[in-house]
Amino acid sequence: MQTNFTPQQLADPNTARSNEILRSCVHCGFCTATCPTYKVLGDELDSPRGRIYLIKDMLENNKVPDEKTVLHIDRCLSCLSCMTTCPSGVHYMHLIDHAREYINENYKRRWDDRALRWVLALILPYPTRFRLALVAARFARPFRKLVPDPRLRAMLDMAPAHLPAPSLNDRPQTLSATGPRRKRVALLIGCAQRALNTDINDATIRLLRRHGCDVVIPQGVGCCGALTHHMGKTDDSHAMAAANIRALMTEIDGEGLDALVINTSGCGTTVKDYGHMLRNDPLADDAARVSALAKDVSEVMADLGITDATHADPLRVAYHAACSLQHGQQVRTAPKDLLKAAGFQVVEPKDSHICCGSAGTYNLMQPEISAQLKTRKVAAIEATGPQVIAAGNIGCMMQIGSVTGIPIVHTVELLDWATGGPKPRGLKHQSAAPAVAPEIPRLRS
């Protein structure tokens, strides 16, 4: 794609990076075939190619973003399926991130949209605040029909019926390997996940320790910054990233780390991009070192190898590939291979490359599109006739689990069970009978 940025514009590192990305696009349109929003809406401007044209025009002409451009940029899930499909290697992730930052700085949203984004940024990255908000939402849910805004109704629907007690594993500490030490790793314990499902971190710690890892919960590590990053709130996201980098460097430069283990794939995609995000920051070198150590838990377990996987029932498992894992991190086979090695029968749904519609806060900010994607995904999963669904991201688990009767657990919970841990709580309290998928909702015209 030909671009016409001025030398003054290219002096900005973000614009220079976007220029590189735009120039690599050859307009082939392969991305439209795998874009979830294009599949749902059928609008060229709701495809990666269409958004690229809008972003180019906005950035190149220093435009104040108009309502049309913002609408189509906001509808992007950042699932990054287009990056997997693209034959030219267009790094759409960095381009859409820059566009969102530009919009955040140059476009005044409606008051209700600003308020919603402010609330989400204020609450979701902080486990205690989020927990309190979920409790409040649970009490308010009986009155959801009185709420006019579908986004607020989606927030009420997100509240689970029961919240787990805070885990003792959230405290800064080092948990020693139960046998000979093979690795010393840090675990990113996350933010929203700590309020929604404490079993995931607990299972991760047990699994890693059982396979020879000292597991460090570092002092000062919090939200990775992904939630605010995808809203274009760069100062907030970079501050969170910087706090994590400083905390982790204490361990890296101290006793050392073999890996930074992440069990929420959306966080993993962001942390692996810290080196780019903070490339012009004084912490640039440290950010690159942290990014290099970041690994999804399935990558670490693939390296360690599953041992004594004889304890679980040989269930039929539908593996849901989170977009941030298969597209953002390009981790595709490790989770499935591990589940098979643990004695499970693994099946994959049709169109497994298409997003479930969760996408961080997308299901809260674009509930109608998200609902269509969710229904399609659940129908595809249920068609495989599984006894349980496995996923590597808490957002996907909440999204899919909200409309199916099939138990859904984190991949690491099944691996933990197979190698001597407890049976996942989700398998004890949910029916394993597939549910009938609801009719796909239609968007209002």
N, C-alpha and C positions, 0 to 999 in steps of 0.2 A: 504494500500500500504506500503510495506517495504521500509524504507529509511536507508541511511548509512552516515549521516552527522557526521563529527568529533566534539569532544567537542569544539574545537577552532571555528568551523563554527557556532555551536549552541550558542556561546557566543554573536553573533550578534542577537539582538531582532527580526529583520525582518526575518532572516533565521530560528530562533526558531519558529516563528509564521507560516512560510511556512511549516516547518517540521510537525507541528501539523495538518495543513490542508491536506498535502499530505498523512499522515498516516490515515486520516479519509476516504479517497477514497477507494472504494472496487471494482473498475473497472466495475461496473454493466452496464454502457452505457446508462442508462435512459436519461442522459443529451443530447445525440445525437438526440433524437426524438424532442427536443424543441429548438435546437440551430439553429438560422437563417442562419449562414454561412455554416453549414453542410447541411442544406436543399438546399441552393443555389449551393454549390460547390461539395458536395458529397465526400469530402476528410476527412478521419478520423483525420488528423492533423489539420483540421479546425473545429473540435468539441472540447468541453471542455475536454473530456477524452484525446484526442490527444495532446492538448496543455499542459495538466498536465504532460504527459510523457516528453514532450520537456522541460518544466520548471524544472522538477525534475533533468533531466540529466544536464541541464545547471548549476543549482545552486549547486547540489551535487558535481560536478566535477570542480567547479570554472572555467567553460569554458568561453573563449571569445565568445560571441554569434555569431553564424554563420548566413549567409544570409537566409538560410531556416528557422531557428528558428524564426528570426525576422519577416520574412514574415508572418508566421502563427500567431504569437502573435499580430502583427499589424492588422491582419484581424479580431480580436475579437472586437465585438461591446461594450463589457461590459454591455450588456442588462440584464444580471443576470437571464435570464430565467432558466438557468441550476440550479441555487440555489433554485428556487421554485420547480423544478422537483426532485432534488436530495433526495433520501430517507435516505442518510447517513449524511446530514447536512454539506456537504463540503462547506466551505466558500470561494468559488472561487474568490470573489471580492478582498479579501486581497491578495490572491495568484497572481492574474494577475497584481495587483497594484505593488507588489514587483518585479515581472518579468519585468515590464516596467521600473521601477526605475533602476534595474540591467542593462538592455539593454542601457538605457540612459547614464549610467556611464561607460559602458565597450564596447560599439559598436560604431564605427564611420560610420555614415550614409553617403550616397552620398550627394554631396554638395547641390543639388536641394532639397532633402528631409530635410536636416538641415535648409536650408533657409526658406522653407515653414513653418516648425515648429517654427522657430524663429519669423517669421512674425505673425503667429497666436497667439503666446504667447504675442507678443508685442502689438497687436491691440485688439483682442476680449475681454479681461477682462476690457477694459477701454472704457466706453461709448462714450466719445468725440472722441477718436481716431477711434473707430469703426464706428461712424456716418460719419466721414470724409472719411473713406475707402469705405463705402457704396455709398457715393455720387460719388467718383472717379470711382467705379466699374460700376455705372449706366451709366456714360459717355463712359466707355470703352467697354460696352457690345456689341454695334454694330459691334465691331471688333473681337468678340470671336472666329470666325472661323479661324482667323489667329494665335490663341494661340495654340501651339502644345500640351501642357500638359493638360490632362483632369482635373487635380486637380485645375489648374488655371481657366479653363473654369467653373468649378463648383463654384468657388469663385465669378466669374462674374455673374453667374446665381442666386446667392443668393441675390443679391441686389434687394430690392423691388422697384416698380415703384415710390412709394411715401414714404417719411419718415415723421413721426409725429414730431411736435415741442416738445422740451423738456418739461416735466411736472413740474409744480410748486411743486408737491408732492415729487419730488426728494430731496428737501432741508431738512436738519435736522430740525425736529419740532415735536410737539405733537399735534395730532388732536383729540379733545375730542369726546366722545360718544354723540350721538344726544339725548339720553334718559338717564335713570339711568345707571351708570357704572356697568358692570358685570365683565369685565376683563381689564387688562392693558397689551397690547401686543406690541412687536416690529415687524416691517415688514422688511424683507430682500428684498431690492428693486432691487437687481441683477445688472448685467452689460450689457450683450448683449440685454436682454429684454428691457432695458431702451432706447436703440437706435432703436429697431425694432418695439416695440408696447407699447406705454405708457398707452393705455387703460386698460391693465391688472392690473397694480398697482392702477390706479385710481378707477377701479371697486372694487378691493379688499378693499381699504380704505373705500369707501362708504358703502359696505356691512357690514364690521366689525363695523363701527361706528353706523350704523342703528340697529345693534344687540347688542349694549351696550358695545362696546370696545373703550377704549382710544388707539389710534394707534400712536406709537412712531417711527419716522424715526431717528435712532441714528446717531450722529456725528461720522464719521470715518469708517462707514461700506461700504465695496465695494464688489468686486468679491469674491465668496466663495472659489475659488481655484480649482474648479473641472476641468476647461479646461486644466490647466497646470498639475494637478495631474494625469490625464489620459494620458498625454504625458510622464510621468515618471520624470517630472521636479519637484522633491520633494522640493528642497529649495524654489523655487518660490511659490509653492502651500502652503507650511507650513507658509511662510511669510504672505501670504494673509489670511490664516486661523487665524494666531496669531493676525493680525490687527483687524479682526472682533471680535475675542474673547475679546480683551482688550476693544474695543468700547462697546460691549454688557455687559461686566461685570460692566461698569460704571452705566448702567441702572439697572442691576440685584441687585447690591449692593446699589443702590440709592433708588428710589421709588419702585423698584421691577418689575418683569415681570411674567405674568402668562403663556406666551408662546412666542416663536419666530416663527412668521408666515412666511411660505415660499410658494410662488405660482409658482415656477419653480421647477418641481420635480427632475430634475438632481441636482440642488443645494441642495434640501432637502436631497437626499441620501448622499451627501458629508458632509453636516453640521451635520447630525445625526451620522456620522462616525468620527467627530472631536476628540472624546474621544479616539478612537483607533489611529488615525493619529498622535496625539501629546501625546501619552501615556508615552513617554520617555522624554518629554519636561518639562521645569519648569512650563509651563502653563497647565500641565496635568489635575489638579483638575478643573481648570476653563473651560478647553475644555470639560470635562465630564459634567459639569453643563450646558454649552451651548447646548451640544448635547441632554441632557435630556429635555430641553425646546423646541427644534425644532419640529415643527408640520407643516404638509401640511395644507393649508388653508381649505381643505375639512375636515380634522380631527377636526379643531377648530370649523367649522360651524356645524359639526355633534354634537359636544358637546353643542353648543349654541342653535341649533334648528332653522329651517327656520320659520319666521313669516310673516303673511300678504302676502303670495305668490300668489297674484291675478292679477298682472299687465301685465304679458307677454302673448303672444299668445301661445296656446298649441301645439307647434311645435313637429314634429317627429325628435328626436335627436339621431344621431349615436355617441355613446360614444367611443372615442379612448383611451384606457388605455396605458398611457406612461409606458415604461419598468421601468424607474427609480421610478415610483410610485407603480406599481403593484408588481414588483419583488424586486427592491432596498429597498422600504419602506414597502412592504407588505400591502399597502393601496389599497383595491380592491372595496369594496362595498360602501364606504361613498360617492364618487362623484355621483354614479348612484342613490343612495337613495335620495340624496339631489335634484338632477334634477327631480326625480319623485315627491318628495314632493313639488317642485316648479311648478308642473303642466305640465311638459313635458312628452312626450311619448319617452321612452328610448329604443333604440335597440343597440345590439352589433354585430360587424362583426364576420365572421368566423375566427378562429385562432387569436383571439384577444390577445393571449399571445405572438405572434411573433412581433418582432421589425419592425418599419417602415423604419429603415435605417438611421435615423438622428444621434442619439447617440453622441451628443456633436459636435465634429469636424469630426466625421467619414465620413459624407457625403462630406466633403471637401478633406479628405485624402484617401478615398477609394470610389470614386464616382461611379465606375461600379457596385460593389456589392450593394452599397447603392441604386442605381437606380433600380435594380431588386427588392429589398425589398420594395421600395416605390411603385412601380407599382403593386405588389401583394397586398400591404396593401390598396391602393386606390381602386382597383377592388373589394376587400372584403367589404370595406365600402360602395361603391356605390351600391353594390348588395342589401343592406338593404333598399334602397330607402329613404334616409333621406332628410329632408329640411335643416338641419344644422348639422355640426360636432362639437362636444365639445371635448377638450383635456386639460390636465393640465400641458403642457410643451411647451414653445415657440419654441423649436427646432422641435418638432413633428408638430406643427402648420405650420411652414415655409416649412417643408418637404412635408407634405400632401397637403397643400394649393397651392404648386407650380404646381400641375398637375390636380387639380380637379376644376370644376366650382361650386361645393357646398360650401357655406360659411363655414368657420371654425373659431371658436371663443374659447376663454378660458372658461372653466366651470364656473368660477367665474363671467364672464360677463353675462351669462344667469341667474345666481342666483341673481345678482345685478338688472337686468332688471325685474325679476319676483317679487322682493320685493320693487320696486318703483324707481329703477334707470333708466337711459336712455336706449333705445334700442341699442344693440351693433352696433357699426359703421360697422362692417363686414356684418351685415344683411341688411344694408341700401344700400350698393354699390355693392353687388354681387348677381348674379342670384342664385335662390334656385333650379334650375333644375339640376339634376345629370349630370355629364359629362361622356362621354364614355372613359373608361380607355384605355390608349395607350397600344400597344403590349409590353409584357415583353421583355426588352433588354437582349441580351445574352453576356456573357463575351467573350472577345477575348481569344483564346487558347494561 
